[in-house]
Amino acid sequence: MDDLEEFESWHEDLMAWERFQDKLERIKGENTYDDLHDFEGKSLSLQQETSTQPGAERCNNPVEQ
């Protein structure tokens, strides 16, 4: 009977650990997805800013300076 109780306890611990790992991976995936969108938004906004600035082509081309 002790072996069965030990196995049940081990099984419960394992299931709790797996639920924790699943939540952690889900959170990590959500953060990665959010970070990607933040990066894309910042990159697009930076491109728009530099393309609308007067003289942006001169500043981006070191040969003409």
N, C-alpha and C positions, 0 to 999 in steps of 0.2 A: 504494500500500500504506500510506503514511503516513496518508492520510485515513481508511482503514478502521480502523487502530489507534487513531487519535484518536477516531473515532466510538465504538468499543468502550469506550474508557476513559471517554468522556463518558457513555455509556449506563450503565456500571457505577456511576459516581458518582451519576447521577440515581436509579437504583434504590435505592442505599444511602440517599440523602436521603429518598426516598418511604417506605422502611421506617422510618426515624427519625421522620418526620412522623406515620405511622400509630401508632407506639408512643406518641409524645407525646400525640396526641389521645385514645388509649385511656386513658392515665394521667390525663389531664385530665378525661375523662368519669367515670372511677372516683372521682376526688377530689370532683367536683361531686356525684355520687350519694351519697357518704359524708357530705359536708357537709350535704346536704339532710336526710338521716336524722338526723344529729346535731342539726340545728336543730329538726326536728320533735319529737324526743325531749325536748330541753330546753324547748321551748315547752309541750308537754303536761305535763311535770313541773312547770313554773312555774304553769300553770293549776291543777293539782291542789293545789299548796301554797297558793296564794292563796284557793282556794275552801274549803279546810279550816281556815284560820286563823280564830279567833274575832274577830269585829268586822271582818272583811274588807270587808263591804259599807260600813261606815262610812268606812273608809280610802279606798275607791275612789270615794266620792261626796263631792266637795269642798263641795257645797251644805250638807250636814248638819254639817260641821265647825265 
